[in-house]
Amino acid sequence: MLTLQSYPEAEAGNAATPIRHTEPMFAFLPRRLRPRSIHFYFLSMGSIGLCIVLWIRAKTIGEDERGNAERRALFVGLWPPMFWLMGDALHRRELLEANRRRRFRR
């Protein structure tokens, strides 16, 4: 593991300083207001539907605008894996927090 002792220039706070995230991004929000993993799973499925709609709509547009519409549909088609992976990361965090709460109650 890298430590500050192995990188003397890291003490100065330059760009080579390793960053360690110790708390979740939405830790400042109350638990009831935080996005859940299921929200990102639904976003993933919704973006698949949006991509299909945009692709079908691109086929009905004139030849001069079709390339732009197809590129837009392909761009939206890149979103589902990102949302799904964000949902998976949140799901793992939710399981970890649930296990911690269970251990604390015992």
C-alpha positions as CSV (number, residue, x, y, z in Angstrom):
1,M,0.0,0.0,0.0
2,L,1.2,3.5,-0.8
3,T,1.8,5.8,2.1
4,L,2.9,9.4,2.3
5,Q,6.3,8.3,3.6
6,S,7.0,6.6,0.2
7,Y,6.2,9.7,-1.7
8,P,8.0,12.7,-0.1
9,E,6.5,15.1,-2.7
10,A,3.0,14.1,-1.6
11,E,3.4,16.0,1.6
12,A,3.4,19.2,-0.4
13,G,-0.1,18.4,-1.7
14,N,0.7,18.1,-5.4
15,A,-1.3,16.2,-8.0
16,A,0.6,13.0,-7.2
17,T,-1.1,12.7,-3.8
18,P,-3.2,9.6,-3.6
19,I,-6.8,10.3,-2.9
20,R,-8.7,8.0,-0.6
21,H,-12.5,8.4,-0.3
22,T,-13.7,7.3,3.1
23,E,-17.3,8.3,3.0
24,P,-20.1,7.9,0.4
25,M,-20.8,10.8,-1.9
26,F,-24.3,11.4,-0.6
27,A,-23.4,11.1,3.1
28,F,-24.6,14.6,3.8
29,L,-28.1,13.7,2.9
30,P,-30.5,11.9,5.3
31,R,-30.8,8.2,4.5
32,R,-34.4,8.6,3.2
33,L,-33.3,11.2,0.6
34,R,-30.3,9.3,-0.8
35,P,-30.6,7.7,-4.2
36,R,-31.0,3.9,-4.0
37,S,-29.6,1.3,-6.3
38,I,-33.0,0.5,-7.7
39,H,-33.2,4.1,-8.9
40,F,-30.1,3.6,-11.0
41,Y,-31.4,0.3,-12.3
42,F,-34.6,2.0,-13.5
43,L,-32.5,4.8,-15.1
44,S,-30.6,2.1,-16.9
45,M,-33.7,0.4,-18.2
46,G,-35.3,3.8,-19.1
47,S,-32.2,4.9,-21.1
48,I,-32.5,1.6,-23.1
49,G,-36.1,2.5,-23.9
50,L,-35.1,6.1,-24.8
51,C,-32.3,4.8,-27.1
52,I,-34.8,2.6,-28.9
53,V,-37.3,5.5,-29.3
54,L,-34.5,7.8,-30.6
55,W,-33.3,5.1,-33.0
56,I,-36.8,4.5,-34.4
57,R,-37.3,8.3,-34.7
58,A,-34.0,8.6,-36.5
59,K,-35.4,6.3,-39.2
60,T,-38.4,8.6,-39.8
61,I,-36.3,11.8,-40.2
62,G,-35.1,13.1,-43.5
63,E,-31.8,12.0,-45.0
64,D,-30.0,15.2,-44.2
65,E,-30.7,15.0,-40.4
66,R,-30.6,11.2,-40.0
67,G,-26.9,11.0,-39.2
68,N,-27.2,13.4,-36.3
69,A,-30.3,11.6,-34.9
70,E,-28.5,8.2,-35.1
71,R,-25.5,9.6,-33.3
72,R,-27.8,10.9,-30.6
73,A,-29.4,7.5,-30.2
74,L,-26.0,5.8,-30.0
75,F,-24.8,8.3,-27.4
76,V,-27.9,7.6,-25.3
77,G,-27.2,3.9,-25.8
78,L,-23.9,4.3,-23.9
79,W,-25.7,5.4,-20.7
80,P,-27.3,2.0,-19.5
81,P,-24.0,0.3,-18.5
82,M,-22.9,3.4,-16.6
83,F,-26.2,3.6,-14.7
84,W,-26.2,-0.1,-14.1
85,L,-22.7,-0.1,-12.6
86,M,-23.5,2.9,-10.5
87,G,-26.5,0.9,-9.2
88,D,-24.3,-2.1,-8.5
89,A,-21.9,0.1,-6.5
90,L,-24.7,1.6,-4.5
91,H,-26.2,-1.9,-3.9
92,R,-22.8,-3.0,-2.5
93,R,-22.7,0.0,-0.3
94,E,-26.3,-0.6,0.9
95,L,-25.4,-4.2,1.8
96,L,-22.3,-3.1,3.7
97,E,-24.3,-0.5,5.7
98,A,-27.1,-3.0,6.4
99,N,-24.5,-5.5,7.8
100,R,-22.9,-2.8,9.9
101,R,-26.3,-1.8,11.4
102,R,-27.1,-5.5,12.1
103,R,-23.7,-5.9,13.9
104,F,-24.3,-2.7,15.9
105,R,-27.7,-3.9,17.1
106,R,-26.4,-7.2,18.5
